[in-house]
Each structure stands twice: as C-alpha cells, then as structure tokens.
Amino acid sequence: MTAPVHTFAGAHPRPPRPPLHGGVATLISYAIAVASRPQRVIEDLERIREFSDFIMLDCGAFTIRRRGLEVDVDRYAAFAREVSRRGLVDVVVNLDVGSTIDMVRNQRTLESAVRGNAYVMWVYQPFHGERHLRRMLLRYPYVGLGTAGMDSGAHAVVRNDEVARYYVEVFRTLREHDAAAHGFAMTKPTFLLRPDLPWSTVDSSSWTSAARWGFGVLPDERDGTILQVPHPYCHVARSTNLGNRIPTTDFDRTSELLHRYNLSVREWSAMSTTETLVVSALGHYAVEDEVNARRDPAEFAATAARLRTVGLPQLADRRGCFRMVLVVGREENSTTARTAQVLRQRAFDACNTAGGPP
C-alpha cells in the first residue's frame, strides 16, 4: 500500500500571523498528512501558527509503517517544501530510515526541497557511531537523538540504564561542539531534570492523555514524578505505562497537586475533556519552567549563538535554552480544535502574566 499523492491548493504562500507573546512550541507528524488530506493538515498548521512560534514537522516513519504505508522521501519532501514555503514549520525532521547512506541521501533531498525555509534536523542513531556524530555536528548544531535498536518503545527509553549511559556519552560530545539536542517522546521529568542531559527540546503527547486514555497527566516538577488523575468525562481508562507514576488512590497527593492549579478534586471531575487538556498542558509547561530555572544561561551561550546562525532564535533566546514541544494531531480524541483551545489558553495566560503581548 502506497501513500497518496500530495496536491496543494493555492498558488502563493500566505504569510502567517505572528503568535501571541512568543507562542508555544508544537510538533505535528507527517503521518497525519499521509492518513488524511495534506491540504487539511496545511489548514491545521495555519491555525496552529497563530499561537505557535516554533513548529516541528516529524517524518512519522514509525506510524506510517505501522499503518502499512510506504515511507516515501519524495512525497515527504514535497509536503515539507509546501509547508516551509508558507512559513508554517521551522524544523523538518529527517526521514531516519534505512542505512546511514540512506539517511544522508534523505537529508540532502529534504534540504534541497525546503531551500533554507526551514531547518532540516539530522537524527543521530547509535549505529552511526561517534565519528559520524562529530562529523555531522560540524554542520548541524541541532540534532535529534534516536535509540534505534536499543529499546522496545518510547517509554522503555527512560527506564533503560544502557540507554541512559548512551545519552550521557552523546551529550559529552554535543557539549564539545556547543550543539543542541532534541529528545523524541522524552517527557519523564526525572530525565529532563538531570544536569548531565541538557536537552534543548523534547516532545510530548502525554498531555493529551485525558482525551486518549481516560486520565489527566500532571507532572510534578519538584520531584520529577507523574500523577495520573482519572477523569469521568474521558474514555474508559486503558492500560499504559508512564514510568514513575503515582497511584491514583493517593487522594492527598492528587488533591495537593490540583490545588496548585487552583482546582479541587470535585472541580476537576466536573471539567470538560478540553479543560483537562488545558491543565495537563500547563503541567508540562511547569516542567519546562523548572528546567530553565535550574540552568545557568552562561553555560549555553555558545550553543545559543550556533542556534541563531541557523535561524532558530526561538530556542536560543530562552533563559535555559529548553522548550517543551507539545505533539498535536487528529488521532483518537486529540483533535486540532481541542489542541487549539489548549494552546490559545496558554498564550492568553502568558499575555495576562506579562501585561499583554510585546
């Protein structure tokens, strides 16, 4: 089964409106464009751009394969060309499938397609080797870190000692080159708070768990735990594994954490699914704030300078050079409309805190 051929409406790009108060960081998967009409995804991106100053386009290779579709770099490049031409994405993630030679070829194809309208992220995999990493860091100051062949899933990564050691070694090399790294599905607070793993960005879809799994995910940035809070208006909860989670029977802990969001357990239970998504998103931003608060900006000055040279001031100008990237999509109950409401709420809150947009 092959992916559908992309067709795009409109002869000229439409410049996006600037996001409110710096906006938020988001990631959308190319797999969504494969599963639906690409033009519809472009329309979604135009709405997302209204409140997002940093948008990543992920290749979605794993999801595409799982659905029985072929991963086609030319189709991916055509979509990346269109959305980058319209100013709707800032980073395009390389199609990291096949051999190292295949990945280098894919990287060149995407770079030729976007023509400087977006940064094409090289994804380093363990089998590439340190020599290859050093060579790529001379050209790419911002790379994604993969774990191909080292684990059985995104959540296994954060519990695997071998992978943790791998990350520590990679970050030593990154620091030598003043380079930044993105972590895919790397959302466990205890991993993010480690000083020897100074991520620049990580992406997370767990904030949509209220709609997908039947409970809200509220990280506690103080001790790095994750609280799963059931919600009666969500789907029936299904089994999942989020690592260091707190039993939902811990009523006192649940009540205390919700209180930090000016909510009682009764108010939480009466909220709509969309409202719980707002709270979950803000919980992830609390982790972002905590990571940045613990960092010394001077340590990342050289990295920030390199990020600016490739057109990524959205990362360089953060106090600790760290951003939480929220994954948005159409899967299950995580619709774009709900996502828009969550992120607009975040932008609204930021504006109120700062006294209005700059």
Secondary structure as a PSIPRED ss2 file (coil, helix, strand):
# PSIPRED VFORMAT (PSIPRED V4.0)

   1 M C   1.000  0.000  0.000
   2 T C   1.000  0.000  0.000
   3 A C   1.000  0.000  0.000
   4 P C   1.000  0.000  0.000
   5 V C   1.000  0.000  0.000
   6 H C   1.000  0.000  0.000
   7 T C   1.000  0.000  0.000
   8 F C   1.000  0.000  0.000
   9 A C   1.000  0.000  0.000
  10 G C   1.000  0.000  0.000
  11 A C   1.000  0.000  0.000
  12 H C   1.000  0.000  0.000
  13 P C   1.000  0.000  0.000
  14 R C   1.000  0.000  0.000
  15 P C   1.000  0.000  0.000
  16 P C   1.000  0.000  0.000
  17 R C   1.000  0.000  0.000
  18 P C   1.000  0.000  0.000
  19 P C   1.000  0.000  0.000
  20 L H   0.000  1.000  0.000
  21 H H   0.000  1.000  0.000
  22 G H   0.000  1.000  0.000
  23 G C   1.000  0.000  0.000
  24 V E   0.000  0.000  1.000
  25 A E   0.000  0.000  1.000
  26 T E   0.000  0.000  1.000
  27 L E   0.000  0.000  1.000
  28 I E   0.000  0.000  1.000
  29 S E   0.000  0.000  1.000
  30 Y H   0.000  1.000  0.000
  31 A H   0.000  1.000  0.000
  32 I H   0.000  1.000  0.000
  33 A H   0.000  1.000  0.000
  34 V H   0.000  1.000  0.000
  35 A H   0.000  1.000  0.000
  36 S C   1.000  0.000  0.000
  37 R C   1.000  0.000  0.000
  38 P H   0.000  1.000  0.000
  39 Q H   0.000  1.000  0.000
  40 R H   0.000  1.000  0.000
  41 V H   0.000  1.000  0.000
  42 I H   0.000  1.000  0.000
  43 E H   0.000  1.000  0.000
  44 D H   0.000  1.000  0.000
  45 L H   0.000  1.000  0.000
  46 E H   0.000  1.000  0.000
  47 R H   0.000  1.000  0.000
  48 I H   0.000  1.000  0.000
  49 R H   0.000  1.000  0.000
  50 E C   1.000  0.000  0.000
  51 F C   1.000  0.000  0.000
  52 S E   0.000  0.000  1.000
  53 D E   0.000  0.000  1.000
  54 F E   0.000  0.000  1.000
  55 I E   0.000  0.000  1.000
  56 M E   0.000  0.000  1.000
  57 L E   0.000  0.000  1.000
  58 D E   0.000  0.000  1.000
  59 C C   1.000  0.000  0.000
  60 G C   1.000  0.000  0.000
  61 A H   0.000  1.000  0.000
  62 F H   0.000  1.000  0.000
  63 T H   0.000  1.000  0.000
  64 I H   0.000  1.000  0.000
  65 R H   0.000  1.000  0.000
  66 R H   0.000  1.000  0.000
  67 R C   1.000  0.000  0.000
  68 G C   1.000  0.000  0.000
  69 L C   1.000  0.000  0.000
  70 E C   1.000  0.000  0.000
  71 V C   1.000  0.000  0.000
  72 D C   1.000  0.000  0.000
  73 V H   0.000  1.000  0.000
  74 D H   0.000  1.000  0.000
  75 R H   0.000  1.000  0.000
  76 Y H   0.000  1.000  0.000
  77 A H   0.000  1.000  0.000
  78 A H   0.000  1.000  0.000
  79 F H   0.000  1.000  0.000
  80 A H   0.000  1.000  0.000
  81 R H   0.000  1.000  0.000
  82 E H   0.000  1.000  0.000
  83 V H   0.000  1.000  0.000
  84 S H   0.000  1.000  0.000
  85 R H   0.000  1.000  0.000
  86 R C   1.000  0.000  0.000
  87 G C   1.000  0.000  0.000
  88 L C   1.000  0.000  0.000
  89 V C   1.000  0.000  0.000
  90 D C   1.000  0.000  0.000
  91 V E   0.000  0.000  1.000
  92 V E   0.000  0.000  1.000
  93 V E   0.000  0.000  1.000
  94 N C   1.000  0.000  0.000
  95 L C   1.000  0.000  0.000
  96 D C   1.000  0.000  0.000
  97 V C   1.000  0.000  0.000
  98 G C   1.000  0.000  0.000
  99 S C   1.000  0.000  0.000
 100 T H   0.000  1.000  0.000
 101 I H   0.000  1.000  0.000
 102 D H   0.000  1.000  0.000
 103 M H   0.000  1.000  0.000
 104 V H   0.000  1.000  0.000
 105 R H   0.000  1.000  0.000
 106 N H   0.000  1.000  0.000
 107 Q H   0.000  1.000  0.000
 108 R H   0.000  1.000  0.000
 109 T H   0.000  1.000  0.000
 110 L H   0.000  1.000  0.000
 111 E H   0.000  1.000  0.000
 112 S H   0.000  1.000  0.000
 113 A H   0.000  1.000  0.000
 114 V H   0.000  1.000  0.000
 115 R C   1.000  0.000  0.000
 116 G C   1.000  0.000  0.000
 117 N C   1.000  0.000  0.000
 118 A C   1.000  0.000  0.000
 119 Y E   0.000  0.000  1.000
 120 V E   0.000  0.000  1.000
 121 M E   0.000  0.000  1.000
 122 W E   0.000  0.000  1.000
 123 V E   0.000  0.000  1.000
 124 Y E   0.000  0.000  1.000
 125 Q C   1.000  0.000  0.000
 126 P H   0.000  1.000  0.000
 127 F H   0.000  1.000  0.000
 128 H H   0.000  1.000  0.000
 129 G C   1.000  0.000  0.000
 130 E H   0.000  1.000  0.000
 131 R H   0.000  1.000  0.000
 132 H H   0.000  1.000  0.000
 133 L H   0.000  1.000  0.000
 134 R H   0.000  1.000  0.000
 135 R H   0.000  1.000  0.000
 136 M H   0.000  1.000  0.000
 137 L H   0.000  1.000  0.000
 138 L C   1.000  0.000  0.000
 139 R C   1.000  0.000  0.000
 140 Y C   1.000  0.000  0.000
 141 P C   1.000  0.000  0.000
 142 Y E   0.000  0.000  1.000
 143 V E   0.000  0.000  1.000
 144 G E   0.000  0.000  1.000
 145 L E   0.000  0.000  1.000
 146 G C   1.000  0.000  0.000
 147 T C   1.000  0.000  0.000
 148 A C   1.000  0.000  0.000
 149 G C   1.000  0.000  0.000
 150 M C   1.000  0.000  0.000
 151 D C   1.000  0.000  0.000
 152 S C   1.000  0.000  0.000
 153 G C   1.000  0.000  0.000
 154 A H   0.000  1.000  0.000
 155 H H   0.000  1.000  0.000
 156 A H   0.000  1.000  0.000
 157 V H   0.000  1.000  0.000
 158 V C   1.000  0.000  0.000
 159 R C   1.000  0.000  0.000
 160 N C   1.000  0.000  0.000
 161 D H   0.000  1.000  0.000
 162 E H   0.000  1.000  0.000
 163 V H   0.000  1.000  0.000
 164 A H   0.000  1.000  0.000
 165 R H   0.000  1.000  0.000
 166 Y H   0.000  1.000  0.000
 167 Y H   0.000  1.000  0.000
 168 V H   0.000  1.000  0.000
 169 E H   0.000  1.000  0.000
 170 V H   0.000  1.000  0.000
 171 F H   0.000  1.000  0.000
 172 R H   0.000  1.000  0.000
 173 T H   0.000  1.000  0.000
 174 L H   0.000  1.000  0.000
 175 R H   0.000  1.000  0.000
 176 E H   0.000  1.000  0.000
 177 H C   1.000  0.000  0.000
 178 D C   1.000  0.000  0.000
 179 A C   1.000  0.000  0.000
 180 A E   0.000  0.000  1.000
 181 A E   0.000  0.000  1.000
 182 H E   0.000  0.000  1.000
 183 G E   0.000  0.000  1.000
 184 F C   1.000  0.000  0.000
 185 A C   1.000  0.000  0.000
 186 M C   1.000  0.000  0.000
 187 T C   1.000  0.000  0.000
 188 K C   1.000  0.000  0.000
 189 P H   0.000  1.000  0.000
 190 T H   0.000  1.000  0.000
 191 F H   0.000  1.000  0.000
 192 L H   0.000  1.000  0.000
 193 L C   1.000  0.000  0.000
 194 R C   1.000  0.000  0.000
 195 P C   1.000  0.000  0.000
 196 D C   1.000  0.000  0.000
 197 L C   1.000  0.000  0.000
 198 P C   1.000  0.000  0.000
 199 W C   1.000  0.000  0.000
 200 S C   1.000  0.000  0.000
 201 T E   0.000  0.000  1.000
 202 V E   0.000  0.000  1.000
 203 D E   0.000  0.000  1.000
 204 S E   0.000  0.000  1.000
 205 S C   1.000  0.000  0.000
 206 S H   0.000  1.000  0.000
 207 W H   0.000  1.000  0.000
 208 T H   0.000  1.000  0.000
 209 S H   0.000  1.000  0.000
 210 A H   0.000  1.000  0.000
 211 A H   0.000  1.000  0.000
 212 R H   0.000  1.000  0.000
 213 W C   1.000  0.000  0.000
 214 G C   1.000  0.000  0.000
 215 F E   0.000  0.000  1.000
 216 G E   0.000  0.000  1.000
 217 V E   0.000  0.000  1.000
 218 L E   0.000  0.000  1.000
 219 P E   0.000  0.000  1.000
 220 D E   0.000  0.000  1.000
 221 E C   1.000  0.000  0.000
 222 R C   1.000  0.000  0.000
 223 D C   1.000  0.000  0.000
 224 G C   1.000  0.000  0.000
 225 T E   0.000  0.000  1.000
 226 I E   0.000  0.000  1.000
 227 L E   0.000  0.000  1.000
 228 Q E   0.000  0.000  1.000
 229 V E   0.000  0.000  1.000
 230 P E   0.000  0.000  1.000
 231 H C   1.000  0.000  0.000
 232 P C   1.000  0.000  0.000
 233 Y C   1.000  0.000  0.000
 234 C C   1.000  0.000  0.000
 235 H C   1.000  0.000  0.000
 236 V C   1.000  0.000  0.000
 237 A C   1.000  0.000  0.000
 238 R C   1.000  0.000  0.000
 239 S C   1.000  0.000  0.000
 240 T C   1.000  0.000  0.000
 241 N C   1.000  0.000  0.000
 242 L C   1.000  0.000  0.000
 243 G C   1.000  0.000  0.000
 244 N C   1.000  0.000  0.000
 245 R E   0.000  0.000  1.000
 246 I E   0.000  0.000  1.000
 247 P C   1.000  0.000  0.000
 248 T C   1.000  0.000  0.000
 249 T C   1.000  0.000  0.000
 250 D C   1.000  0.000  0.000
 251 F H   0.000  1.000  0.000
 252 D H   0.000  1.000  0.000
 253 R H   0.000  1.000  0.000
 254 T H   0.000  1.000  0.000
 255 S H   0.000  1.000  0.000
 256 E H   0.000  1.000  0.000
 257 L H   0.000  1.000  0.000
 258 L H   0.000  1.000  0.000
 259 H H   0.000  1.000  0.000
 260 R C   1.000  0.000  0.000
 261 Y C   1.000  0.000  0.000
 262 N C   1.000  0.000  0.000
 263 L C   1.000  0.000  0.000
 264 S C   1.000  0.000  0.000
 265 V H   0.000  1.000  0.000
 266 R H   0.000  1.000  0.000
 267 E H   0.000  1.000  0.000
 268 W H   0.000  1.000  0.000
 269 S H   0.000  1.000  0.000
 270 A H   0.000  1.000  0.000
 271 M C   1.000  0.000  0.000
 272 S C   1.000  0.000  0.000
 273 T H   0.000  1.000  0.000
 274 T H   0.000  1.000  0.000
 275 E H   0.000  1.000  0.000
 276 T H   0.000  1.000  0.000
 277 L H   0.000  1.000  0.000
 278 V H   0.000  1.000  0.000
 279 V H   0.000  1.000  0.000
 280 S H   0.000  1.000  0.000
 281 A H   0.000  1.000  0.000
 282 L H   0.000  1.000  0.000
 283 G H   0.000  1.000  0.000
 284 H H   0.000  1.000  0.000
 285 Y H   0.000  1.000  0.000
 286 A H   0.000  1.000  0.000
 287 V H   0.000  1.000  0.000
 288 E H   0.000  1.000  0.000
 289 D H   0.000  1.000  0.000
 290 E H   0.000  1.000  0.000
 291 V H   0.000  1.000  0.000
 292 N H   0.000  1.000  0.000
 293 A H   0.000  1.000  0.000
 294 R C   1.000  0.000  0.000
 295 R C   1.000  0.000  0.000
 296 D C   1.000  0.000  0.000
 297 P H   0.000  1.000  0.000
 298 A H   0.000  1.000  0.000
 299 E H   0.000  1.000  0.000
 300 F H   0.000  1.000  0.000
 301 A H   0.000  1.000  0.000
 302 A H   0.000  1.000  0.000
 303 T H   0.000  1.000  0.000
 304 A H   0.000  1.000  0.000
 305 A H   0.000  1.000  0.000
 306 R H   0.000  1.000  0.000
 307 L H   0.000  1.000  0.000
 308 R H   0.000  1.000  0.000
 309 T H   0.000  1.000  0.000
 310 V C   1.000  0.000  0.000
 311 G C   1.000  0.000  0.000
 312 L C   1.000  0.000  0.000
 313 P H   0.000  1.000  0.000
 314 Q H   0.000  1.000  0.000
 315 L H   0.000  1.000  0.000
 316 A H   0.000  1.000  0.000
 317 D C   1.000  0.000  0.000
 318 R C   1.000  0.000  0.000
 319 R C   1.000  0.000  0.000
 320 G C   1.000  0.000  0.000
 321 C C   1.000  0.000  0.000
 322 F C   1.000  0.000  0.000
 323 R E   0.000  0.000  1.000
 324 M E   0.000  0.000  1.000
 325 V E   0.000  0.000  1.000
 326 L E   0.000  0.000  1.000
 327 V E   0.000  0.000  1.000
 328 V E   0.000  0.000  1.000
 329 G C   1.000  0.000  0.000
 330 R C   1.000  0.000  0.000
 331 E C   1.000  0.000  0.000
 332 E C   1.000  0.000  0.000
 333 N C   1.000  0.000  0.000
 334 S C   1.000  0.000  0.000
 335 T C   1.000  0.000  0.000
 336 T H   0.000  1.000  0.000
 337 A H   0.000  1.000  0.000
 338 R H   0.000  1.000  0.000
 339 T H   0.000  1.000  0.000
 340 A H   0.000  1.000  0.000
 341 Q H   0.000  1.000  0.000
 342 V H   0.000  1.000  0.000
 343 L H   0.000  1.000  0.000
 344 R H   0.000  1.000  0.000
 345 Q H   0.000  1.000  0.000
 346 R H   0.000  1.000  0.000
 347 A H   0.000  1.000  0.000
 348 F H   0.000  1.000  0.000
 349 D H   0.000  1.000  0.000
 350 A H   0.000  1.000  0.000
 351 C H   0.000  1.000  0.000
 352 N H   0.000  1.000  0.000
 353 T H   0.000  1.000  0.000
 354 A H   0.000  1.000  0.000
 355 G C   1.000  0.000  0.000
 356 G C   1.000  0.000  0.000
 357 P C   1.000  0.000  0.000
 358 P C   1.000  0.000  0.000
